Amino acid sequence: MRRVRYEMTGGPEVLFVEEAPVPEPGPGELLVRNEAVGVTLPAVRKVREGAGPGPLGGEVAGVVAAVGEGVTGFSVGDRVTGLCFSHAYAELSVVHQAMASHVPDRATAVDAVALVRSGLVARGAYEAGRPRPGDAVMVTAAAGAIGSLALQYAKAGGASRVVAAVGSAEKAEFVRSLGADEVVLYGDESWGDPVDVVVDGVGGELLGPAVRALAPGGRLVAFSSGGGTIDAYELLVRGASVIGFQMAAIARDEPEAYVRRRDELWELHRDHALRIPVAAEIPLAEAARAHELIESRRNLGKVVLVP
């Protein structure tokens, strides 16, 4: 089978395609023949800035090709999606059954990788900010896979004002079509009137202006892998708080809530109540182009590899 790998950190150019043996599913694992693979910002950052080469994980969706010992609830031929922590950028990947779910007949594999993880993170990060009806909400990385869904949750949740923070003016029309009332650029001197909640998917140097955008008592939810430093004095003068959010903690510690939220996502998809933006479907062999698209911040929605 073909898979994408890298042997040194660097830009998209370090990715290459190789022939590799088909992996064997272990106890509790599924072997999935991938039809779609989601490309995430953490994976892009891992290749660029990570400690060293390692398997590229991510969301996958496809058909179960084999099951390991002890698997329950899944059979060969089932359509599934899930998180793969080893080699996701491949024609076949191994997914533990605890991280897998069935894909409804009405949904495509691309729908699945664009919706499930991104939708769970978007909703979880938005709710972690304890939004109240009438609050003003800002979403950074608003044109990305997670941000574009978080915008829609904020709008549907009764926000009085939804502000999209993006990297370029070319994205303004796109985020407005998803419900943004206002658009600010990262480089703007002011991010407008203060907001009650900031859902931040960028981190790094943007944490400073994101905190300064908060109204008194505001909450910033940080879920990005970009890290960064926050000035405690800025929090003090605003009476503001910062909340870290990680979807893996929900999946691990609150499995019933995780399943319930995932099922609700599929209900929203069924009812056409949630738009799932897909920026590009790119052949697996051109994974470097997918990483380049995300690094350049030109993507409007999810970037998907198609084996």
C-alpha positions as CSV (number, residue, x, y, z in Angstrom):
1,M,0.0,0.0,0.0
2,R,1.0,3.6,-0.4
3,R,1.5,5.9,2.6
4,V,3.0,9.4,3.2
5,R,6.0,9.8,5.5
6,Y,8.9,12.2,6.3
7,E,12.4,11.6,7.6
8,M,13.3,15.1,8.7
9,T,11.3,18.1,9.9
10,G,10.7,20.9,7.5
11,G,8.2,22.3,5.1
12,P,5.7,20.4,2.9
13,E,8.6,19.4,0.6
14,V,9.9,16.8,3.1
15,L,6.8,14.6,2.7
16,F,7.2,11.7,0.3
17,V,5.2,8.6,-0.7
18,E,6.5,5.1,-0.1
19,E,5.3,1.6,-0.4
20,A,4.6,0.0,3.0
21,P,3.2,-3.3,4.3
22,V,-0.5,-3.4,5.1
23,P,-0.8,-3.1,8.9
24,E,-2.4,-5.8,11.0
25,P,-5.2,-4.8,13.3
26,G,-4.4,-5.7,16.9
27,P,-6.9,-6.5,19.7
28,G,-9.8,-4.0,19.6
29,E,-8.6,-2.5,16.4
30,L,-10.1,-2.0,12.9
31,L,-8.2,-1.9,9.6
32,V,-9.8,0.8,7.5
33,R,-9.4,1.1,3.8
34,N,-9.4,4.9,3.6
35,E,-11.6,6.9,1.3
36,A,-10.8,10.3,2.9
37,V,-8.1,11.5,5.3
38,G,-8.4,14.8,7.1
39,V,-5.4,17.1,7.3
40,T,-5.1,19.0,10.6
41,L,-3.0,22.0,11.6
42,P,-1.3,20.0,14.4
43,A,-0.1,17.5,11.8
44,V,1.2,20.3,9.6
45,R,3.0,21.8,12.7
46,K,4.4,18.5,13.6
47,V,6.1,18.2,10.3
48,R,7.4,21.7,10.4
49,E,8.3,22.1,14.1
50,G,8.1,18.7,15.7
51,A,10.9,17.0,17.8
52,G,11.6,14.6,14.9
53,P,10.0,12.3,12.3
54,G,7.0,10.3,13.4
55,P,3.7,8.8,12.0
56,L,1.2,11.4,10.9
57,G,-2.1,10.8,12.6
58,G,-5.5,12.3,11.8
59,E,-9.1,11.6,10.9
60,V,-9.8,8.9,8.5
61,A,-13.0,7.5,6.9
62,G,-13.6,4.5,4.7
63,V,-14.6,0.8,4.8
64,V,-13.5,-1.7,7.4
65,A,-11.2,-4.2,5.7
66,A,-10.4,-6.4,8.8
67,V,-11.0,-6.5,12.5
68,G,-8.8,-7.5,15.4
69,E,-9.5,-9.8,18.2
70,G,-12.2,-8.7,20.6
71,V,-13.8,-6.1,18.3
72,T,-17.5,-5.6,19.0
73,G,-20.0,-3.4,17.1
74,F,-18.0,-3.3,13.8
75,S,-17.7,-5.8,10.9
76,V,-15.9,-6.0,7.7
77,G,-17.6,-3.9,5.1
78,D,-18.9,-1.3,7.6
79,R,-18.4,2.4,6.7
80,V,-16.6,4.1,9.5
81,T,-14.7,7.2,10.5
82,G,-12.3,7.7,13.4
83,L,-9.0,9.1,14.7
84,C,-5.9,7.2,13.7
85,F,-2.8,7.9,15.9
86,S,-0.3,6.0,13.7
87,H,-0.2,6.3,9.9
88,A,-3.4,8.1,8.8
89,Y,-1.8,9.4,5.6
90,A,-2.1,6.0,3.9
91,E,-4.4,3.8,1.8
92,L,-5.1,1.6,4.9
93,S,-4.9,2.6,8.5
94,V,-5.5,1.1,11.9
95,V,-8.1,2.7,14.2
96,H,-9.0,1.6,17.7
97,Q,-12.7,0.8,18.0
98,A,-13.0,3.3,20.9
99,M,-12.1,6.1,18.5
100,A,-14.3,4.8,15.6
101,S,-17.9,5.4,14.7
102,H,-20.3,4.4,11.9
103,V,-20.9,6.7,9.0
104,P,-24.6,7.1,8.0
105,D,-25.6,6.1,4.5
106,R,-26.5,9.6,3.6
107,A,-23.0,10.9,4.3
108,T,-19.8,10.7,2.2
109,A,-16.4,9.8,3.6
110,V,-15.4,13.4,3.0
111,D,-18.4,14.6,5.0
112,A,-17.2,12.4,7.8
113,V,-13.7,13.6,8.1
114,A,-14.8,17.2,7.8
115,L,-17.5,16.9,10.3
116,V,-16.8,14.6,13.2
117,R,-13.6,15.7,14.9
118,S,-13.8,19.3,13.7
119,G,-17.5,19.5,14.8
120,L,-16.8,18.0,18.2
121,V,-13.9,20.4,18.9
122,A,-15.8,23.4,17.6
123,R,-18.8,22.7,19.8
124,G,-16.8,21.7,22.8
125,A,-14.5,24.8,22.6
126,Y,-17.5,27.1,22.1
127,E,-19.4,25.6,25.1
128,A,-16.2,25.7,27.3
129,G,-16.5,29.5,27.1
130,R,-19.8,29.3,29.0
131,P,-21.6,31.5,26.4
132,R,-24.9,33.1,27.5
133,P,-27.7,34.2,25.1
134,G,-26.9,37.7,24.1
135,D,-23.1,37.4,24.5
136,A,-20.7,38.7,21.8
137,V,-18.5,35.9,20.5
138,M,-15.3,36.0,18.5
139,V,-13.8,33.0,16.7
140,T,-10.2,33.1,15.4
141,A,-9.0,31.0,12.5
142,A,-12.7,31.4,11.5
143,A,-12.3,30.2,7.9
144,G,-10.6,27.0,9.0
145,A,-12.2,23.5,9.5
146,I,-13.0,24.0,13.2
147,G,-13.5,27.8,13.2
148,S,-16.1,27.7,10.4
149,L,-18.2,25.3,12.5
150,A,-17.6,27.2,15.7
151,L,-19.0,30.3,13.9
152,Q,-22.2,28.4,13.1
153,Y,-22.5,27.2,16.7
154,A,-22.1,30.8,18.0
155,K,-24.8,32.1,15.6
156,A,-27.2,29.3,16.5
157,G,-26.5,29.7,20.2
158,G,-28.0,33.1,20.4
159,A,-24.9,35.3,20.3
160,S,-25.8,39.0,19.9
161,R,-22.7,39.5,17.7
162,V,-20.4,37.0,16.1
163,V,-17.0,38.3,15.1
164,A,-14.7,36.3,12.7
165,A,-11.0,36.9,13.0
166,V,-9.1,35.9,9.9
167,G,-5.7,36.4,8.2
168,S,-6.8,38.1,5.0
169,A,-9.6,40.2,3.6
170,E,-10.2,37.5,0.9
171,K,-11.9,35.4,3.6
172,A,-14.5,38.0,4.6
173,E,-17.3,36.9,2.3
174,F,-16.8,33.3,3.2
175,V,-17.1,33.8,7.0
176,R,-20.0,36.2,6.6
177,S,-21.8,33.4,4.7
178,L,-21.4,31.2,7.8
179,G,-23.0,33.8,10.1
180,A,-20.3,36.3,11.0
181,D,-21.7,39.7,11.7
182,E,-18.3,41.4,11.7
183,V,-14.8,40.5,10.3
184,V,-11.5,41.6,11.7
185,L,-8.0,40.9,10.4
186,Y,-5.2,39.7,12.6
187,G,-3.1,42.7,11.7
188,D,-5.8,45.3,12.5
189,E,-4.8,47.8,15.1
190,S,-8.1,47.3,16.8
191,W,-10.4,44.2,16.9
192,G,-13.5,46.4,17.4
193,D,-15.8,46.4,20.4
194,P,-15.0,44.0,23.2
195,V,-16.5,40.5,23.2
196,D,-17.6,38.2,26.0
197,V,-16.0,35.0,24.6
198,V,-13.1,34.4,22.3
199,V,-12.7,30.9,20.8
200,D,-9.1,30.8,19.8
201,G,-7.7,28.2,17.3
202,V,-4.4,30.0,16.5
203,G,-2.5,30.7,19.7
204,G,1.1,32.1,19.5
205,E,1.3,35.8,18.9
206,L,-2.4,36.2,18.5
207,L,-3.1,35.4,22.2
208,G,-2.2,39.0,23.1
209,P,-4.8,40.7,20.9
210,A,-7.3,38.0,21.7
211,V,-7.1,38.7,25.4
212,R,-7.3,42.5,24.8
213,A,-10.5,41.9,22.7
214,L,-12.2,40.6,25.9
215,A,-14.9,42.6,27.7
216,P,-14.7,42.7,31.6
217,G,-15.4,39.2,32.8
218,G,-14.7,37.7,29.4
219,R,-13.5,34.2,28.7
220,L,-10.9,33.0,26.2
221,V,-11.0,29.4,25.2
222,A,-7.6,28.1,23.9
223,F,-7.7,24.9,22.0
224,S,-4.8,25.5,19.5
225,S,-1.6,23.4,19.3
226,G,0.2,26.7,18.7
227,G,1.0,27.4,22.4
228,G,1.9,31.0,23.3
229,T,2.2,33.2,26.4
230,I,-0.5,35.3,28.1
231,D,0.1,38.4,30.1
232,A,-1.5,37.8,33.5
233,Y,-1.9,41.5,34.1
234,E,-4.1,41.7,31.0
235,L,-6.4,39.2,32.6
236,L,-6.3,41.0,35.9
237,V,-7.4,44.4,34.6
238,R,-10.3,42.7,32.8
239,G,-11.3,40.2,35.4
240,A,-11.0,37.8,32.5
241,S,-10.1,34.1,32.4
242,V,-8.5,31.6,30.0
243,I,-9.8,28.1,29.6
244,G,-7.9,25.3,28.0
245,F,-9.9,22.8,25.9
246,Q,-8.9,19.4,24.6
247,M,-11.4,17.0,22.9
248,A,-9.3,14.0,23.9
249,A,-10.1,14.6,27.6
250,I,-13.9,14.5,26.8
251,A,-13.5,11.2,24.8
252,R,-11.4,9.7,27.6
253,D,-13.3,11.0,30.7
254,E,-16.8,11.4,29.5
255,P,-17.4,8.8,26.8
256,E,-21.2,9.0,27.0
257,A,-21.1,12.7,26.4
258,Y,-18.7,12.2,23.6
259,V,-21.0,9.7,21.9
260,R,-24.1,11.9,22.5
261,R,-22.4,15.0,20.9
262,R,-21.2,12.9,18.0
263,D,-24.7,11.6,17.3
264,E,-26.1,15.2,17.6
265,L,-23.6,16.2,14.9
266,W,-25.0,13.6,12.5
267,E,-28.5,14.8,13.3
268,L,-27.5,18.3,12.3
269,H,-26.0,16.9,9.1
270,R,-29.2,15.0,8.4
271,D,-31.3,18.1,8.9
272,H,-29.0,20.3,6.8
273,A,-28.6,22.5,9.9
274,L,-24.8,22.7,9.7
275,R,-22.8,23.6,6.7
276,I,-19.6,21.6,6.3
277,P,-17.1,23.6,4.3
278,V,-14.5,21.6,2.4
279,A,-11.7,23.7,1.0
280,A,-10.1,21.0,-1.2
281,E,-10.0,17.3,-2.0
282,I,-6.4,16.4,-2.9
283,P,-4.9,13.1,-4.0
284,L,-2.9,11.3,-1.2
285,A,0.3,11.4,-3.3
286,E,0.0,15.3,-3.2
287,A,0.0,15.6,0.6
288,A,2.7,18.2,0.3
289,R,0.2,20.4,-1.6
290,A,-2.4,20.0,1.2
291,H,0.2,21.0,3.9
292,E,1.2,24.0,1.8
293,L,-2.4,25.1,1.5
294,I,-2.9,25.0,5.3
295,E,0.5,26.7,6.0
296,S,-0.4,29.5,3.6
297,R,-3.7,29.9,5.4
298,R,-5.6,30.0,2.1
299,N,-8.0,27.2,3.0
300,L,-11.7,27.9,3.4
301,G,-12.8,24.9,5.5
302,K,-11.4,21.4,5.7
303,V,-8.5,20.1,3.5
304,V,-9.0,16.4,2.7
305,L,-6.6,13.8,1.2
306,V,-8.3,11.2,-1.1
307,P,-6.3,7.9,-1.4
